[in-house]
Amino acid sequence: MKKNILLFQPRIGDMDMFRDKPTPPMGLLCACSLASQKFEIRLLDQRINRDWKKVLKTLIDDNTIAIGISIMTGGMISHALKAASEIRRLTKAPLIWGGVHPSLLPEQTVLNKFVDYVIAGEGEEAFAKLVEKISINENADNIPGVWTKSNARIKERPEKPLLDMNNLPGVPHHLVDMEKYVQTYRGKRMFFYQASRGCPCRCSYCYNKVFNLGLLRSADIEKVLRDLKQLKDKYEFSLVYFLDDNFLIDKKRALTILRGLKELGLGSVLQGVDIESLNRLSDEELDFLEASGVERIAIGVESGSNRIRNNILKKEGSVELARRQLIRFKNRKIIVLFSLMIGLPSETADEIKETVKFGLDILKMGPNFRIPQFYIFSPYPGTLLFEELKREGVSFPSKLEAWGKYEWDYSHMHEKNPGIKDFLERVGFLSKFLDSKFGDYGSGKILKIIYDFYRPIAWFRLSRGLMKPLPEKFFYSLLKKIFA
């Protein structure tokens, strides 16, 4: 029988609560695109298979040569470690970990007892080379980008070049039932696609400086449009969700792709956009975005304080510029999702209030504005801000399992100041309910009713500063257990 590889997708947390279906396991699918040409790939998604332990036993056999797991910093780590413990009980096949978190802390990750290998950065070539070595029982210490327990503390390794997106095979969507992942956004079927990787911006909190070396790499426009035409014909969707880190950074290229999509009868959702890129768009080009079928645009504002935005986060442009760009979307059909953070290093109470006021002011401009929540800052390992905090003496987890507690709802930076910590977590909780995001996705009617009912209460509490007591947090934790 053909040798096989099992890929395991851990649960994420409450990220998928807003959606009718989970996001596709793109990290795993991309990583195995080359390996799938030689080995049989089996994929188990914990988010879909609630009885995953039972399914796991049917997917692992004597021909399973490796297990691949992809994670981000946060709760995924806890879910992945529990699954890895179960997997280790069923097979001696090595466990290979990849994704953002292992890429940022490869040495710490590989030293965990449930980790045999770590692939840092892009996985396509490294994963294929590693499983080939495993299949013939050869040593894998010298594969660029691969960390083992024996080479974990070696300071110099073969450099791993970034991949050319035009030379990569297509994402092997056929390995999963894509109907379980084609989400509905505002009544339209939506498909996930990545046309570029990386971002040249110098933001101090972003993992891109490590993962993509701060570089932008793009697939040829012709390839992007050819791919999407073929995928549309097969999966019958009408929206493309671009996973690009910063879609509009190359304006000419972005507008050409959107023009091509319009000819294909496809609209789009733009996940990553920065304020400066928007500022380079004329009003006529913004009109074109709307006419071309851009359904939603996600904008990284991050703070309502110029000091925090420019000096701490190292973002270009002022809060005033951000406000002007957001105002340009008033009365448009495009949904605008803007992100804000609180609880940043050296941030004062007044600066937190500035950010909260900024967010509330923008939401008041119209029904097409959205805010996921006021994210509580959690420094990503390996980022510029993380390294700066380490130099200042801030302590961070020394083991993989401790990183599983890092979530957007929890203040890690203020453990020694319980008053600020409690305040941040109350603001973060209330901010989840400020808009009508549940109406955008095809999520359950029960959740939508709950969110719609609680929205005016959340607005009243947050705008008036009436955040104690807050028994609603307990009931929300119950909702997460039921729906997440």
ABEGO torsion letter per residue (X at the ends): XBBBBBBBBBBAEAAAAABABBBBBAAAAAAAAAAAAABBBBBBBAAABABAAAAAAAABBAABABBBBBBBBEAAAAAAAAAAAAAAAABABBBBBBEAAAAABAAAAAABAABABBBBEBAAAAAAAAAAAAAAGBBAAABBGBBBAAAAABABBBBBBBBBAAABBBBBAAABBAAAABBBBGGBBBBBBBABBEBABABAABAAAAAAGGBBBBBBAAAAAAAAAAAAAAAGBABBBBABABAAABAAAAAAAAAAAAAAGBBBBBABBBAAAAAABBAAAAAAAAAAGBABBBBBAGBABAAAAAAAAGBBEBAAAAAAAAAAABGBABBBBBBBBBGBBGBBAAAAAAAAAAAAAAAAAEAABBBAEBBBBBBBBGBAAAAAAAAAGBBBBABAAAAAABBAABBAAAAABAAAAAAAAAAAAAAAAABAAAAABABBAAAAAAAAAAAAAAAAAAAAGBAOBBAAAAAAAAAAAAAX
